[in-house]
Amino acid sequence: MTTLHDPTPDTVLASRLAAGLTQAQAAALVHLGNVMRWSEYERGVRRIDTARWELWLLLVGQHPTLRLIEAPAGRQALPRGRRAVAAP
């Protein structure tokens, strides 16, 4: 598995824009209680933690080595019927 590097503020911004989401939508997607936190990531005031960055990349389909796929019907292993698999 590829080790993710800490993103720069420009990388966080570019990723969000590529996903077509607002800062508020991005914050909600990765369960940030403080909506302004995403803005802080983009401005370099705070650094996004690795786990949250990886979650973001998975959810918006930008992870370099993993993709989320729908789980087979009836499988309850993960929320919303998704699981991460190695990207082809």
N, C-alpha and C positions, 0 to 999 in steps of 0.2 A: 504494500500500500504506500502511496506517495505521502510524504510528510508535507503538510501545508505550512507555508511561510506566513509570518505575520503580515497582513495586508497594510499597505500605506493608505492614508486618507483618500488619495486619488483612486486607488484600487477599489475601496469600499464604495465611493461615489460612482465610479464607472460600472461596477457590478449592479448597483441599484438601478441606474439608468437603463442598463441593458435588460434588466428584468421588467422595466416599465412600471415601477412602483414609486409611490411617494415615500417620503421619510416615515410618515405615520404608518403606512402600510407595511413597510419594511420592519419597523419596530414591532408591530403587532405579530407579524409572521414568525419572529424569533422570540416572542413572549417577553419583550421588554416592558416592564411596568412604567417606565418613564419614556414617553414618546420622544423627548428631546435628546435622549441618549444617542439615537442614531445620528442626529446632527453632530453631536460631539465626536462620533467616530469619523465622520466625513471631514470635520474641521481639524482633526488631530488633537483635540482636547483630551480625549480618552482613546485607549486602544481596545479594540474589540477582542474578547478572549477567544482562544482557539476553538473551543467547543461551539460557541455561538457562531463563529465564522463558518465552521464546517457545516453546522445545521443550515445556515443561510444558503451556502453553496448547494447543498443537497436539495433544499426546497425549491430553489429557483433554477435547478438544472445546470449549474455552472461548476459542479465539483469536477476536478480533473480526472478522477479515477472511479468514482461511484455514481450510480444513478438510482433513483427511486422507481420502483415498479409496483404495479398493483398486485397484491397477494391474491391467491386463488380464493374463490368464493367459499365462505364458511370458515376461513382461517381468521382467528382473532389475535394473532401474535403481536401486531403493532397497531397503533391508532390509525384510523382512516384507511386501513387495509393496505399499507405501503411497507416495503422493505427495501433496504439498500443492497445493491449488488454491484459487483465490479463492472465497470463500463467496458464495452467491447473495444 
